[in-house]
């Protein structure tokens, strides 16, 4: 258990630096990280959106004052929110991809999947990595990327004993302690430390979700077209709220690849998922590639501020 107390400002400074520095290295991989590029998907299959709504609901209940509630109700709700937050796969993947970019690696659809294991006795059976394994990997990546402040924050956020005990209903709340019997051992932790752990997680994840939303807005205000070196054009697509919702990559042979994430689902066209988990575009006929900028198959003479070089 940690005695470190994270402030919202510390979390904001650390997380903002991750996005800003990643943008300087590979802006397109940041776009993919923001959009969480994946394969085709129908509406109603995004657990990340469900988690965000759930956290809002839980936060409302956390503030409720009613004589029908027991004195322990706020602790239970706080622990429920804590477990939901630290188990959030989309959060793990987003943070892992930011660290991958800082380490000079490409966007990965499921950057922590390799930490899982196959069942040797049952074909096609796969066990995804546990939360503990993923958090340990994230910490290792932060160390490798020389992100000392992030390492400090991660150490102050995740405690597997608390997460495991609450998730498995193997705990007791007293007026002063959180008690559990991990591995047959009787352990108790002062509620003050548990509250500190929950507060740290709220500061980190609240800021993390806010920063992602901020960068979606930032991308939505950037120039629409970005000229790439080989006469490819990246087009940023925004929604009605002026937030980034997708992209299109136009090729000089008239073909295009596109991805979008909207409430109607995911559109992923002419984007290939490679064996190593990174993405690649299906360009079409290489013989038809030329030295002309094209959008929707039509030559475009970008003038003024319609487009910027690179991205």
Secondary structure, DSSP 8 states (H G I E B T S, - for coil): -------HHHHHHHHHHHHHHHHHH-HHHHHHHHHT--S-EETT--HHHHHHHHHHHHHHHHT---TTS-TTHHHHHHHHHHHHHHT-HHHHHHHHHHHHHHTT----TTTTGGGSEE-SSSTT-EE---HHHHHHHHHHHHHHTT-HHHHHHHHTT--HHHHHHHHTT-EEE-SSEEEE-GGG--EEEEHHHHHHHHHHHHHHHHHHHHHHHHHHHHHHTS-SEEE-TTS-EEEEEE-TTS-EEEEEEE-TTS-EEEEEEETTEEEEESEEE-TTS-EEE----GGG--SS-EETTEE----TTSEEE--
